[in-house]
Amino acid sequence: MAACIGERHINYLIRREEIITDDIDEISQLPELLTVEHLAHYLNVSERTADEYMGDPDFPLIRLKRSKRFFRDDFLDWLQSKRE
């Protein structure tokens, strides 16, 4: 993570983490469009590992400029395909 400068930036990062991790006990509680942070939290892995999973050619990744996103339902289908 890049160095944080200023209290407001630190508070933003803390709040962002709370939004992602608060009370997400079920996949249905996740937003429809997910990020690497959501994936890491759901799979209980580091963000680096989650990013590696997103690099799988079969992963349903959507690139928006430099951002990586994916739809919850597409992710569930991908996860189910890995189980088979």
C-alpha positions in Angstrom: 0.0 0.0 0.0 1.3 3.5 -0.8 2.3 5.7 2.0 -0.6 7.6 3.6 -0.2 11.4 3.9 -2.6 13.2 6.2 -5.2 12.2 8.7 -8.1 12.5 6.3 -6.5 10.0 3.9 -5.9 7.5 6.8 -9.5 7.9 7.9 -10.7 7.3 4.3 -8.7 4.0 4.2 -10.0 2.9 7.5 -13.6 3.7 6.6 -13.2 1.9 3.2 -12.0 -1.2 5.0 -15.0 -1.1 7.3 -17.4 -0.8 4.4 -15.9 -3.8 2.7 -15.7 -6.0 5.8 -18.7 -5.0 8.0 -21.3 -7.8 8.3 -20.6 -9.6 5.1 -21.5 -13.1 6.3 -23.2 -14.2 3.1 -22.3 -13.7 -0.6 -25.8 -12.3 -1.2 -24.8 -9.3 1.0 -22.0 -8.4 -1.3 -22.6 -5.7 -3.9 -23.3 -6.8 -7.5 -19.9 -5.4 -8.8 -17.0 -6.6 -6.7 -13.3 -5.6 -6.2 -10.1 -7.4 -5.2 -10.8 -6.3 -1.6 -14.2 -8.1 -1.6 -12.6 -11.2 -3.2 -9.8 -11.3 -0.6 -12.2 -10.9 2.3 -14.7 -13.5 1.0 -11.9 -16.1 0.3 -10.0 -15.1 3.4 -6.8 -14.6 1.5 -4.5 -11.6 1.0 -5.3 -9.0 -1.6 -2.2 -10.1 -3.5 -3.4 -13.7 -3.6 -6.9 -12.5 -4.7 -5.3 -10.4 -7.4 -3.5 -13.5 -8.6 -6.8 -15.4 -8.8 -8.2 -12.5 -10.9 -5.3 -13.1 -13.3 -6.6 -16.6 -14.1 -7.6 -16.5 -17.8 -11.0 -18.0 -16.9 -11.8 -15.5 -14.2 -14.7 -13.2 -15.2 -12.7 -10.0 -15.0 -13.9 -6.6 -16.2 -11.2 -4.0 -16.6 -12.2 -0.3 -16.3 -9.0 1.5 -17.2 -6.7 0.5 -14.4 -9.4 -0.9 -12.1 -10.4 -4.5 -11.9 -14.0 -5.5 -11.2 -16.2 -8.5 -11.6 -19.9 -9.3 -11.2 -20.9 -11.3 -8.1 -23.0 -13.9 -10.1 -20.2 -14.4 -12.7 -17.7 -15.0 -9.8 -20.0 -17.6 -8.3 -20.3 -19.4 -11.6 -16.5 -19.3 -11.9 -16.0 -20.6 -8.4 -18.5 -23.4 -9.0 -16.6 -24.4 -12.2 -13.4 -24.7 -10.2 -15.1 -27.1 -7.8 -16.0 -29.5 -10.6 
